[in-house]
Amino acid sequence: MLFDTDILIWIQRGNHRAAALVEREKERCISVLTYMELLQGAKEKRQHEHILDFLREFSFRILPLSENVGHRAAIYIEEYSLSHGLRTGDALIAATATESGLSHPVHEQR
């Protein structure tokens, strides 16, 4: 399963349902975009280390952006940005999940 940034942030904030979802999955993946967002959100070096430890401990695989992901994300933006408020980051993460053949849990809009 490909996890979105929001789910991992919820875990950091103590959300047990989000933690249970991650623990249930055997294959845990994140987009490189999620990886960058997590690190960018850290306020100090210790938080960076905590994030990296968490990703290693749960064996998250970081999936790269590719030409196909970019193309698919652009199509999603064309189709859903006006009608559903789809944002670029969410389009890239959804496209990464689709191109990798992974499920992607739905989350609330930011």
N, C-alpha and C positions, 0 to 999 in steps of 0.2 A: 504494500500500500504506500502511496505517496502522501506524506503529511504536509500540511500547509503550516506556515509560520504561526498563525493564530493558535493552532492546537498546541504547539510546543510552548508558546507563551502562556497559555492557560495552565499547562503543567507546571511551569515555573512559578505560577501564582497559586498553586495548590489545588487545582481542579482535579478531583479524583476520577471523574468520568473520562476526561481526556487522557489521564495517565493509564486507566484501564484499557482504553482503546489501543494505545501504543503497546502496552504489555501483551495484549492478545495476539498481535501480529507477529508473524515469524520473519517476514520480509519487510524491513522498514527503510523507506527511501525519502529523501527530500530533494527538491530542486536546488541547484546552485544559487538561485535567487533567494530561497528560504535561508540557506546557509549564510549568505551575505547580510540579509535582513537581521538575522539573529545576532551576528557579530556586531553589526552597526548599532544595534539597540543597547549594547553593553556600555555601561558608564565607566568601567574601570577594567584593568587587566585581569583581576580576579574573576570578574564575570565572564570574560572571554574564556578563561581556563575552565570555568564551570560548564559553559556551553560545550566546549570541545570534549570535556570528560563525559558529559551526558551523551553526546552523539557517539562517542567511542563505546561507552558502556552498553548502549542499546544497539550497537552495530548498524547505525544508519549508513546507507549508501547515498552518496551525493551524486545526483544525475546532472550532467552538463546541459547547457543550452546547445541547440543544433539548428541547422538551417530549417529542418522540418518543423521543429518546435516553434521557431520564429514565424514561419509561414502560417502554421495552424493558429497561433496566438493572434496574428493579424486578422485572420478570418473571423475568429471569435469576437474580436473588437468590432469589426465591421457589422457583425450580426447582432451583438448583444450590448454594446456600450450605451446606445441611446435607450433601448427598451428595458434593459435590466441594470444599467449602471455599472456594467463590468469594467473593472480597472485593469491596467496593463499588467501589474504583478500577478493578479489572479488569473488573467488570461494565459500568461506564461506558465504558471504552475499547472493549470488545467491542461494546457497543451503538452507539457512534459509528461503528465500522467497518461494522457491519451496515446502519445507517441511511444511510451514505454510499456503500454499494455497493462497499466496498473490502475487499481481503483483509487478514488480520491474522495475522502469524506467531505460532505457539504458542510459549510459553515455559514454563520451569519455575515451579512455585509458589514464592512468596517464602519 
